[in-house]
Amino acid sequence: MNCQECRIMVQINEKRQSLNKLIREQGGVLSHTEIIKTSQELDLLILACYECRASAGKKKNAELAGN
């Protein structure tokens, strides 16, 4: 599986799209609460993405070292 197919990446892209839609609906202005909530959700997803990529990198390095 590559990153484009990853469920975490799909969630990140969906969250970004919903945020863009919300910004358009609100006329380009979001409340402080909406900004913080969305930012925290994206931060958690991005952190999960980085952890997944790091884990995949370690696994690949271990496989290469075993050869």
mmCIF file of the N, C-alpha and C atoms, coordinates in Angstrom:
data_MODEL
# 
_entry.id   MODEL 
# 
loop_
_atom_site.group_PDB 
_atom_site.id 
_atom_site.type_symbol 
_atom_site.label_atom_id 
_atom_site.label_alt_id 
_atom_site.label_comp_id 
_atom_site.label_asym_id 
_atom_site.label_entity_id 
_atom_site.label_seq_id 
_atom_site.pdbx_PDB_ins_code 
_atom_site.Cartn_x 
_atom_site.Cartn_y 
_atom_site.Cartn_z 
_atom_site.occupancy 
_atom_site.B_iso_or_equiv 
_atom_site.pdbx_formal_charge 
_atom_site.auth_seq_id 
_atom_site.auth_comp_id 
_atom_site.auth_asym_id 
_atom_site.auth_atom_id 
_atom_site.pdbx_PDB_model_num 
ATOM 1   N N  . MET A 1 1  ? 0.846   -1.174 0.000  1.00 0.00 ? 1  MET A N  1 
ATOM 2   C CA . MET A 1 1  ? 0.000   0.000  0.000  1.00 0.00 ? 1  MET A CA 1 
ATOM 3   C C  . MET A 1 1  ? 0.890   1.235  0.000  1.00 0.00 ? 1  MET A C  1 
ATOM 4   N N  . ASN A 1 2  ? 0.516   2.199  -0.809 1.00 0.00 ? 2  ASN A N  1 
ATOM 5   C CA . ASN A 1 2  ? 1.263   3.447  -0.780 1.00 0.00 ? 2  ASN A CA 1 
ATOM 6   C C  . ASN A 1 2  ? 0.464   4.498  -0.009 1.00 0.00 ? 2  ASN A C  1 
ATOM 7   N N  . CYS A 1 3  ? 1.068   5.633  0.226  1.00 0.00 ? 3  CYS A N  1 
ATOM 8   C CA . CYS A 1 3  ? 0.445   6.672  1.057  1.00 0.00 ? 3  CYS A CA 1 
ATOM 9   C C  . CYS A 1 3  ? -0.861  7.198  0.471  1.00 0.00 ? 3  CYS A C  1 
ATOM 10  N N  . GLN A 1 4  ? -0.978  7.248  -0.853 1.00 0.00 ? 4  GLN A N  1 
ATOM 11  C CA . GLN A 1 4  ? -2.210  7.759  -1.464 1.00 0.00 ? 4  GLN A CA 1 
ATOM 12  C C  . GLN A 1 4  ? -3.401  6.845  -1.177 1.00 0.00 ? 4  GLN A C  1 
ATOM 13  N N  . GLU A 1 5  ? -3.153  5.551  -0.953 1.00 0.00 ? 5  GLU A N  1 
ATOM 14  C CA . GLU A 1 5  ? -4.215  4.595  -0.679 1.00 0.00 ? 5  GLU A CA 1 
ATOM 15  C C  . GLU A 1 5  ? -4.483  4.432  0.814  1.00 0.00 ? 5  GLU A C  1 
ATOM 16  N N  . CYS A 1 6  ? -3.624  5.000  1.624  1.00 0.00 ? 6  CYS A N  1 
ATOM 17  C CA . CYS A 1 6  ? -3.693  4.827  3.071  1.00 0.00 ? 6  CYS A CA 1 
ATOM 18  C C  . CYS A 1 6  ? -4.970  5.458  3.638  1.00 0.00 ? 6  CYS A C  1 
ATOM 19  N N  . ARG A 1 7  ? -5.624  4.760  4.566  1.00 0.00 ? 7  ARG A N  1 
ATOM 20  C CA . ARG A 1 7  ? -6.866  5.284  5.149  1.00 0.00 ? 7  ARG A CA 1 
ATOM 21  C C  . ARG A 1 7  ? -6.619  6.577  5.917  1.00 0.00 ? 7  ARG A C  1 
ATOM 22  N N  . ILE A 1 8  ? -5.458  6.725  6.505  1.00 0.00 ? 8  ILE A N  1 
ATOM 23  C CA . ILE A 1 8  ? -5.132  7.958  7.224  1.00 0.00 ? 8  ILE A CA 1 
ATOM 24  C C  . ILE A 1 8  ? -5.041  9.120  6.247  1.00 0.00 ? 8  ILE A C  1 
ATOM 25  N N  . MET A 1 9  ? -4.372  8.895  5.127  1.00 0.00 ? 9  MET A N  1 
ATOM 26  C CA . MET A 1 9  ? -4.247  9.944  4.119  1.00 0.00 ? 9  MET A CA 1 
ATOM 27  C C  . MET A 1 9  ? -5.618  10.295 3.540  1.00 0.00 ? 9  MET A C  1 
ATOM 28  N N  . VAL A 1 10 ? -6.460  9.295  3.361  1.00 0.00 ? 10 VAL A N  1 
ATOM 29  C CA . VAL A 1 10 ? -7.819  9.543  2.872  1.00 0.00 ? 10 VAL A CA 1 
ATOM 30  C C  . VAL A 1 10 ? -8.572  10.424 3.868  1.00 0.00 ? 10 VAL A C  1 
ATOM 31  N N  . GLN A 1 11 ? -8.420  10.133 5.163  1.00 0.00 ? 11 GLN A N  1 
ATOM 32  C CA . GLN A 1 11 ? -9.087  10.935 6.193  1.00 0.00 ? 11 GLN A CA 1 
ATOM 33  C C  . GLN A 1 11 ? -8.552  12.369 6.206  1.00 0.00 ? 11 GLN A C  1 
ATOM 34  N N  . ILE A 1 12 ? -7.256  12.527 6.034  1.00 0.00 ? 12 ILE A N  1 
ATOM 35  C CA . ILE A 1 12 ? -6.657  13.867 5.992  1.00 0.00 ? 12 ILE A CA 1 
ATOM 36  C C  . ILE A 1 12 ? -7.245  14.650 4.827  1.00 0.00 ? 12 ILE A C  1 
ATOM 37  N N  . ASN A 1 13 ? -7.305  14.026 3.665  1.00 0.00 ? 13 ASN A N  1 
ATOM 38  C CA . ASN A 1 13 ? -7.843  14.706 2.486  1.00 0.00 ? 13 ASN A CA 1 
ATOM 39  C C  . ASN A 1 13 ? -9.325  15.046 2.660  1.00 0.00 ? 13 ASN A C  1 
ATOM 40  N N  . GLU A 1 14 ? -10.086 14.133 3.267  1.00 0.00 ? 14 GLU A N  1 
ATOM 41  C CA . GLU A 1 14 ? -11.509 14.403 3.521  1.00 0.00 ? 14 GLU A CA 1 
ATOM 42  C C  . GLU A 1 14 ? -11.669 15.567 4.491  1.00 0.00 ? 14 GLU A C  1 
ATOM 43  N N  . LYS A 1 15 ? -10.838 15.605 5.525  1.00 0.00 ? 15 LYS A N  1 
ATOM 44  C CA . LYS A 1 15 ? -10.914 16.680 6.512  1.00 0.00 ? 15 LYS A CA 1 
ATOM 45  C C  . LYS A 1 15 ? -10.559 18.021 5.869  1.00 0.00 ? 15 LYS A C  1 
ATOM 46  N N  . ARG A 1 16 ? -9.553  18.024 5.020  1.00 0.00 ? 16 ARG A N  1 
ATOM 47  C CA . ARG A 1 16 ? -9.177  19.257 4.320  1.00 0.00 ? 16 ARG A CA 1 
ATOM 48  C C  . ARG A 1 16 ? -10.301 19.739 3.413  1.00 0.00 ? 16 ARG A C  1 
ATOM 49  N N  . GLN A 1 17 ? -10.916 18.799 2.696  1.00 0.00 ? 17 GLN A N  1 
ATOM 50  C CA . GLN A 1 17 ? -12.021 19.163 1.808  1.00 0.00 ? 17 GLN A CA 1 
ATOM 51  C C  . GLN A 1 17 ? -13.209 19.709 2.600  1.00 0.00 ? 17 GLN A C  1 
ATOM 52  N N  . SER A 1 18 ? -13.529 19.068 3.725  1.00 0.00 ? 18 SER A N  1 
ATOM 53  C CA . SER A 1 18 ? -14.655 19.551 4.536  1.00 0.00 ? 18 SER A CA 1 
ATOM 54  C C  . SER A 1 18 ? -14.332 20.918 5.141  1.00 0.00 ? 18 SER A C  1 
ATOM 55  N N  . LEU A 1 19 ? -13.075 21.133 5.490  1.00 0.00 ? 19 LEU A N  1 
ATOM 56  C CA . LEU A 1 19 ? -12.674 22.439 6.019  1.00 0.00 ? 19 LEU A CA 1 
ATOM 57  C C  . LEU A 1 19 ? -12.811 23.509 4.942  1.00 0.00 ? 19 LEU A C  1 
ATOM 58  N N  . ASN A 1 20 ? -12.351 23.217 3.740  1.00 0.00 ? 20 ASN A N  1 
ATOM 59  C CA . ASN A 1 20 ? -12.479 24.172 2.633  1.00 0.00 ? 20 ASN A CA 1 
ATOM 60  C C  . ASN A 1 20 ? -13.947 24.485 2.350  1.00 0.00 ? 20 ASN A C  1 
ATOM 61  N N  . LYS A 1 21 ? -14.793 23.463 2.388  1.00 0.00 ? 21 LYS A N  1 
ATOM 62  C CA . LYS A 1 21 ? -16.232 23.662 2.172  1.00 0.00 ? 21 LYS A CA 1 
ATOM 63  C C  . LYS A 1 21 ? -16.815 24.545 3.272  1.00 0.00 ? 21 LYS A C  1 
ATOM 64  N N  . LEU A 1 22 ? -16.436 24.281 4.523  1.00 0.00 ? 22 LEU A N  1 
ATOM 65  C CA . LEU A 1 22 ? -16.925 25.070 5.650  1.00 0.00 ? 22 LEU A CA 1 
ATOM 66  C C  . LEU A 1 22 ? -16.488 26.532 5.522  1.00 0.00 ? 22 LEU A C  1 
ATOM 67  N N  . ILE A 1 23 ? -15.255 26.742 5.115  1.00 0.00 ? 23 ILE A N  1 
ATOM 68  C CA . ILE A 1 23 ? -14.745 28.116 4.934  1.00 0.00 ? 23 ILE A CA 1 
ATOM 69  C C  . ILE A 1 23 ? -15.562 28.837 3.860  1.00 0.00 ? 23 ILE A C  1 
ATOM 70  N N  . ARG A 1 24 ? -15.832 28.142 2.752  1.00 0.00 ? 24 ARG A N  1 
ATOM 71  C CA . ARG A 1 24 ? -16.640 28.764 1.690  1.00 0.00 ? 24 ARG A CA 1 
ATOM 72  C C  . ARG A 1 24 ? -18.050 29.085 2.197  1.00 0.00 ? 24 ARG A C  1 
ATOM 73  N N  . GLU A 1 25 ? -18.647 28.157 2.936  1.00 0.00 ? 25 GLU A N  1 
ATOM 74  C CA . GLU A 1 25 ? -20.003 28.359 3.450  1.00 0.00 ? 25 GLU A CA 1 
ATOM 75  C C  . GLU A 1 25 ? -20.064 29.506 4.447  1.00 0.00 ? 25 GLU A C  1 
ATOM 76  N N  . GLN A 1 26 ? -19.005 29.699 5.209  1.00 0.00 ? 26 GLN A N  1 
ATOM 77  C CA . GLN A 1 26 ? -18.972 30.741 6.233  1.00 0.00 ? 26 GLN A CA 1 
ATOM 78  C C  . GLN A 1 26 ? -18.462 32.075 5.683  1.00 0.00 ? 26 GLN A C  1 
ATOM 79  N N  . GLY A 1 27 ? -18.269 32.143 4.402  1.00 0.00 ? 27 GLY A N  1 
ATOM 80  C CA . GLY A 1 27 ? -17.789 33.385 3.788  1.00 0.00 ? 27 GLY A CA 1 
ATOM 81  C C  . GLY A 1 27 ? -16.338 33.684 4.100  1.00 0.00 ? 27 GLY A C  1 
ATOM 82  N N  . GLY A 1 28 ? -15.552 32.641 4.332  1.00 0.00 ? 28 GLY A N  1 
ATOM 83  C CA . GLY A 1 28 ? -14.123 32.820 4.581  1.00 0.00 ? 28 GLY A CA 1 
ATOM 84  C C  . GLY A 1 28 ? -13.777 33.094 6.032  1.00 0.00 ? 28 GLY A C  1 
ATOM 85  N N  . VAL A 1 29 ? -14.775 33.040 6.917  1.00 0.00 ? 29 VAL A N  1 
ATOM 86  C CA . VAL A 1 29 ? -14.524 33.340 8.328  1.00 0.00 ? 29 VAL A CA 1 
ATOM 87  C C  . VAL A 1 29 ? -14.973 32.162 9.189  1.00 0.00 ? 29 VAL A C  1 
ATOM 88  N N  . LEU A 1 30 ? -14.067 31.656 9.992  1.00 0.00 ? 30 LEU A N  1 
ATOM 89  C CA . LEU A 1 30 ? -14.391 30.577 10.920 1.00 0.00 ? 30 LEU A CA 1 
ATOM 90  C C  . LEU A 1 30 ? -14.258 31.083 12.347 1.00 0.00 ? 30 LEU A C  1 
ATOM 91  N N  . SER A 1 31 ? -15.051 30.491 13.225 1.00 0.00 ? 31 SER A N  1 
ATOM 92  C CA . SER A 1 31 ? -14.941 30.867 14.631 1.00 0.00 ? 31 SER A CA 1 
ATOM 93  C C  . SER A 1 31 ? -13.658 30.283 15.216 1.00 0.00 ? 31 SER A C  1 
ATOM 94  N N  . HIS A 1 32 ? -13.215 30.863 16.300 1.00 0.00 ? 32 HIS A N  1 
ATOM 95  C CA . HIS A 1 32 ? -12.013 30.400 16.990 1.00 0.00 ? 32 HIS A CA 1 
ATOM 96  C C  . HIS A 1 32 ? -12.155 28.928 17.368 1.00 0.00 ? 32 HIS A C  1 
ATOM 97  N N  . THR A 1 33 ? -13.331 28.540 17.833 1.00 0.00 ? 33 THR A N  1 
ATOM 98  C CA . THR A 1 33 ? -13.593 27.154 18.241 1.00 0.00 ? 33 THR A CA 1 
ATOM 99  C C  . THR A 1 33 ? -13.481 26.208 17.052 1.00 0.00 ? 33 THR A C  1 
ATOM 100 N N  . GLU A 1 34 ? -14.044 26.590 15.914 1.00 0.00 ? 34 GLU A N  1 
ATOM 101 C CA . GLU A 1 34 ? -13.967 25.752 14.717 1.00 0.00 ? 34 GLU A CA 1 
ATOM 102 C C  . GLU A 1 34 ? -12.532 25.585 14.247 1.00 0.00 ? 34 GLU A C  1 
ATOM 103 N N  . ILE A 1 35 ? -11.768 26.648 14.300 1.00 0.00 ? 35 ILE A N  1 
ATOM 104 C CA . ILE A 1 35 ? -10.365 26.595 13.881 1.00 0.00 ? 35 ILE A CA 1 
ATOM 105 C C  . ILE A 1 35 ? -9.577  25.651 14.784 1.00 0.00 ? 35 ILE A C  1 
ATOM 106 N N  . ILE A 1 36 ? -9.746  25.782 16.086 1.00 0.00 ? 36 ILE A N  1 
ATOM 107 C CA . ILE A 1 36 ? -9.017  24.933 17.030 1.00 0.00 ? 36 ILE A CA 1 
ATOM 108 C C  . ILE A 1 36 ? -9.415  23.469 16.867 1.00 0.00 ? 36 ILE A C  1 
ATOM 109 N N  . LYS A 1 37 ? -10.717 23.204 16.772 1.00 0.00 ? 37 LYS A N  1 
ATOM 110 C CA . LYS A 1 37 ? -11.198 21.825 16.643 1.00 0.00 ? 37 LYS A CA 1 
ATOM 111 C C  . LYS A 1 37 ? -10.639 21.182 15.374 1.00 0.00 ? 37 LYS A C  1 
ATOM 112 N N  . THR A 1 38 ? -10.765 21.866 14.263 1.00 0.00 ? 38 THR A N  1 
ATOM 113 C CA . THR A 1 38 ? -10.286 21.324 12.997 1.00 0.00 ? 38 THR A CA 1 
ATOM 114 C C  . THR A 1 38 ? -8.776  21.161 13.006 1.00 0.00 ? 38 THR A C  1 
ATOM 115 N N  . SER A 1 39 ? -8.077  22.124 13.562 1.00 0.00 ? 39 SER A N  1 
ATOM 116 C CA . SER A 1 39 ? -6.623  22.057 13.645 1.00 0.00 ? 39 SER A CA 1 
ATOM 117 C C  . SER A 1 39 ? -6.178  20.852 14.469 1.00 0.00 ? 39 SER A C  1 
ATOM 118 N N  . GLN A 1 40 ? -6.839  20.619 15.590 1.00 0.00 ? 40 GLN A N  1 
ATOM 119 C CA . GLN A 1 40 ? -6.485  19.481 16.439 1.00 0.00 ? 40 GLN A CA 1 
ATOM 120 C C  . GLN A 1 40 ? -6.765  18.157 15.732 1.00 0.00 ? 40 GLN A C  1 
ATOM 121 N N  . GLU A 1 41 ? -7.889  18.085 15.030 1.00 0.00 ? 41 GLU A N  1 
ATOM 122 C CA . GLU A 1 41 ? -8.217  16.858 14.298 1.00 0.00 ? 41 GLU A CA 1 
ATOM 123 C C  . GLU A 1 41 ? -7.181  16.590 13.211 1.00 0.00 ? 41 GLU A C  1 
ATOM 124 N N  . LEU A 1 42 ? -6.821  17.621 12.465 1.00 0.00 ? 42 LEU A N  1 
ATOM 125 C CA . LEU A 1 42 ? -5.810  17.463 11.420 1.00 0.00 ? 42 LEU A CA 1 
ATOM 126 C C  . LEU A 1 42 ? -4.447  17.110 12.016 1.00 0.00 ? 42 LEU A C  1 
ATOM 127 N N  . ASP A 1 43 ? -4.086  17.744 13.130 1.00 0.00 ? 43 ASP A N  1 
ATOM 128 C CA . ASP A 1 43 ? -2.810  17.447 13.787 1.00 0.00 ? 43 ASP A CA 1 
ATOM 129 C C  . ASP A 1 43 ? -2.722  15.973 14.164 1.00 0.00 ? 43 ASP A C  1 
ATOM 130 N N  . LEU A 1 44 ? -3.797  15.414 14.710 1.00 0.00 ? 44 LEU A N  1 
ATOM 131 C CA . LEU A 1 44 ? -3.805  14.003 15.110 1.00 0.00 ? 44 LEU A CA 1 
ATOM 132 C C  . LEU A 1 44 ? -3.682  13.089 13.891 1.00 0.00 ? 44 LEU A C  1 
ATOM 133 N N  . LEU A 1 45 ? -4.384  13.417 12.830 1.00 0.00 ? 45 LEU A N  1 
ATOM 134 C CA . LEU A 1 45 ? -4.301  12.608 11.615 1.00 0.00 ? 45 LEU A CA 1 
ATOM 135 C C  . LEU A 1 45 ? -2.908  12.676 10.996 1.00 0.00 ? 45 LEU A C  1 
ATOM 136 N N  . ILE A 1 46 ? -2.340  13.861 10.950 1.00 0.00 ? 46 ILE A N  1 
ATOM 137 C CA . ILE A 1 46 ? -1.002  14.029 10.375 1.00 0.00 ? 46 ILE A CA 1 
ATOM 138 C C  . ILE A 1 46 ? 0.037   13.300 11.230 1.00 0.00 ? 46 ILE A C  1 
ATOM 139 N N  . LEU A 1 47 ? -0.100  13.362 12.537 1.00 0.00 ? 47 LEU A N  1 
ATOM 140 C CA . LEU A 1 47 ? 0.804   12.629 13.425 1.00 0.00 ? 47 LEU A CA 1 
ATOM 141 C C  . LEU A 1 47 ? 0.694   11.123 13.171 1.00 0.00 ? 47 LEU A C  1 
ATOM 142 N N  . ALA A 1 48 ? -0.530  10.630 13.021 1.00 0.00 ? 48 ALA A N  1 
ATOM 143 C CA . ALA A 1 48 ? -0.718  9.206  12.725 1.00 0.00 ? 48 ALA A CA 1 
ATOM 144 C C  . ALA A 1 48 ? -0.072  8.846  11.393 1.00 0.00 ? 48 ALA A C  1 
ATOM 145 N N  . CYS A 1 49 ? -0.173  9.753  10.423 1.00 0.00 ? 49 CYS A N  1 
ATOM 146 C CA . CYS A 1 49 ? 0.452   9.532  9.114  1.00 0.00 ? 49 CYS A CA 1 
ATOM 147 C C  . CYS A 1 49 ? 1.976   9.423  9.269  1.00 0.00 ? 49 CYS A C  1 
ATOM 148 N N  . TYR A 1 50 ? 2.573   10.352 9.995  1.00 0.00 ? 50 TYR A N  1 
ATOM 149 C CA . TYR A 1 50 ? 4.022   10.321 10.198 1.00 0.00 ? 50 TYR A CA 1 
ATOM 150 C C  . TYR A 1 50 ? 4.460   9.045  10.915 1.00 0.00 ? 50 TYR A C  1 
ATOM 151 N N  . GLU A 1 51 ? 3.687   8.626  11.915 1.00 0.00 ? 51 GLU A N  1 
ATOM 152 C CA . GLU A 1 51 ? 4.024   7.407  12.647 1.00 0.00 ? 51 GLU A CA 1 
ATOM 153 C C  . GLU A 1 51 ? 3.941   6.188  11.735 1.00 0.00 ? 51 GLU A C  1 
ATOM 154 N N  . CYS A 1 52 ? 2.916   6.164  10.890 1.00 0.00 ? 52 CYS A N  1 
ATOM 155 C CA . CYS A 1 52 ? 2.747   5.059  9.952  1.00 0.00 ? 52 CYS A CA 1 
ATOM 156 C C  . CYS A 1 52 ? 3.910   5.012  8.961  1.00 0.00 ? 52 CYS A C  1 
ATOM 157 N N  . ARG A 1 53 ? 4.270   6.169  8.434  1.00 0.00 ? 53 ARG A N  1 
ATOM 158 C CA . ARG A 1 53 ? 5.372   6.232  7.468  1.00 0.00 ? 53 ARG A CA 1 
ATOM 159 C C  . ARG A 1 53 ? 6.693   5.843  8.115  1.00 0.00 ? 53 ARG A C  1 
ATOM 160 N N  . ALA A 1 54 ? 6.903   6.260  9.352  1.00 0.00 ? 54 ALA A N  1 
ATOM 161 C CA . ALA A 1 54 ? 8.135   5.898  10.062 1.00 0.00 ? 54 ALA A CA 1 
ATOM 162 C C  . ALA A 1 54 ? 8.181   4.395  10.292 1.00 0.00 ? 54 ALA A C  1 
ATOM 163 N N  . SER A 1 55 ? 7.050   3.832  10.675 1.00 0.00 ? 55 SER A N  1 
ATOM 164 C CA . SER A 1 55 ? 6.968   2.396  10.906 1.00 0.00 ? 55 SER A CA 1 
ATOM 165 C C  . SER A 1 55 ? 7.239   1.620  9.617  1.00 0.00 ? 55 SER A C  1 
ATOM 166 N N  . ALA A 1 56 ? 6.669   2.085  8.522  1.00 0.00 ? 56 ALA A N  1 
ATOM 167 C CA . ALA A 1 56 ? 6.891   1.436  7.225  1.00 0.00 ? 56 ALA A CA 1 
ATOM 168 C C  . ALA A 1 56 ? 8.353   1.547  6.818  1.00 0.00 ? 56 ALA A C  1 
ATOM 169 N N  . GLY A 1 57 ? 8.964   2.686  7.099  1.00 0.00 ? 57 GLY A N  1 
ATOM 170 C CA . GLY A 1 57 ? 10.379  2.872  6.775  1.00 0.00 ? 57 GLY A CA 1 
ATOM 171 C C  . GLY A 1 57 ? 11.271  1.938  7.580  1.00 0.00 ? 57 GLY A C  1 
ATOM 172 N N  . LYS A 1 58 ? 10.964  1.785  8.870  1.00 0.00 ? 58 LYS A N  1 
ATOM 173 C CA . LYS A 1 58 ? 11.738  0.868  9.711  1.00 0.00 ? 58 LYS A CA 1 
ATOM 174 C C  . LYS A 1 58 ? 11.591  -0.566 9.222  1.00 0.00 ? 58 LYS A C  1 
ATOM 175 N N  . LYS A 1 59 ? 10.372  -0.945 8.837  1.00 0.00 ? 59 LYS A N  1 
ATOM 176 C CA . LYS A 1 59 ? 10.130  -2.300 8.345  1.00 0.00 ? 59 LYS A CA 1 
ATOM 177 C C  . LYS A 1 59 ? 10.914  -2.543 7.060  1.00 0.00 ? 59 LYS A C  1 
ATOM 178 N N  . LYS A 1 60 ? 10.882  -1.561 6.159  1.00 0.00 ? 60 LYS A N  1 
ATOM 179 C CA . LYS A 1 60 ? 11.606  -1.705 4.892  1.00 0.00 ? 60 LYS A CA 1 
ATOM 180 C C  . LYS A 1 60 ? 13.111  -1.794 5.144  1.00 0.00 ? 60 LYS A C  1 
ATOM 181 N N  . ASN A 1 61 ? 13.631  -0.966 6.062  1.00 0.00 ? 61 ASN A N  1 
ATOM 182 C CA . ASN A 1 61 ? 15.061  -1.014 6.394  1.00 0.00 ? 61 ASN A CA 1 
ATOM 183 C C  . ASN A 1 61 ? 15.443  -2.364 6.982  1.00 0.00 ? 61 ASN A C  1 
ATOM 184 N N  . ALA A 1 62 ? 14.576  -2.904 7.822  1.00 0.00 ? 62 ALA A N  1 
ATOM 185 C CA . ALA A 1 62 ? 14.849  -4.215 8.414  1.00 0.00 ? 62 ALA A CA 1 
ATOM 186 C C  . ALA A 1 62 ? 14.871  -5.301 7.333  1.00 0.00 ? 62 ALA A C  1 
ATOM 187 N N  . GLU A 1 63 ? 13.933  -5.185 6.375  1.00 0.00 ? 63 GLU A N  1 
ATOM 188 C CA . GLU A 1 63 ? 13.912  -6.151 5.276  1.00 0.00 ? 63 GLU A CA 1 
ATOM 189 C C  . GLU A 1 63 ? 15.185  -6.052 4.436  1.00 0.00 ? 63 GLU A C  1 
ATOM 190 N N  . LEU A 1 64 ? 15.622  -4.832 4.161  1.00 0.00 ? 64 LEU A N  1 
ATOM 191 C CA . LEU A 1 64 ? 16.827  -4.638 3.366  1.00 0.00 ? 64 LEU A CA 1 
ATOM 192 C C  . LEU A 1 64 ? 18.059  -5.145 4.111  1.00 0.00 ? 64 LEU A C  1 
ATOM 193 N N  . ALA A 1 65 ? 18.092  -4.949 5.411  1.00 0.00 ? 65 ALA A N  1 
ATOM 194 C CA . ALA A 1 65 ? 19.230  -5.408 6.203  1.00 0.00 ? 65 ALA A CA 1 
ATOM 195 C C  . ALA A 1 65 ? 19.282  -6.925 6.260  1.00 0.00 ? 65 ALA A C  1 
ATOM 196 N N  . GLY A 1 66 ? 18.127  -7.571 6.157  1.00 0.00 ? 66 GLY A N  1 
ATOM 197 C CA . GLY A 1 66 ? 18.065  -9.029 6.201  1.00 0.00 ? 66 GLY A CA 1 
ATOM 198 C C  . GLY A 1 66 ? 18.514  -9.683 4.918  1.00 0.00 ? 66 GLY A C  1 
ATOM 199 N N  . ASN A 1 67 ? 18.579  -8.920 3.848  1.00 0.00 ? 67 ASN A N  1 
ATOM 200 C CA . ASN A 1 67 ? 18.962  -9.499 2.541  1.00 0.00 ? 67 ASN A CA 1 
ATOM 201 C C  . ASN A 1 67 ? 20.427  -9.590 2.372  1.00 0.00 ? 67 ASN A C  1 
# 
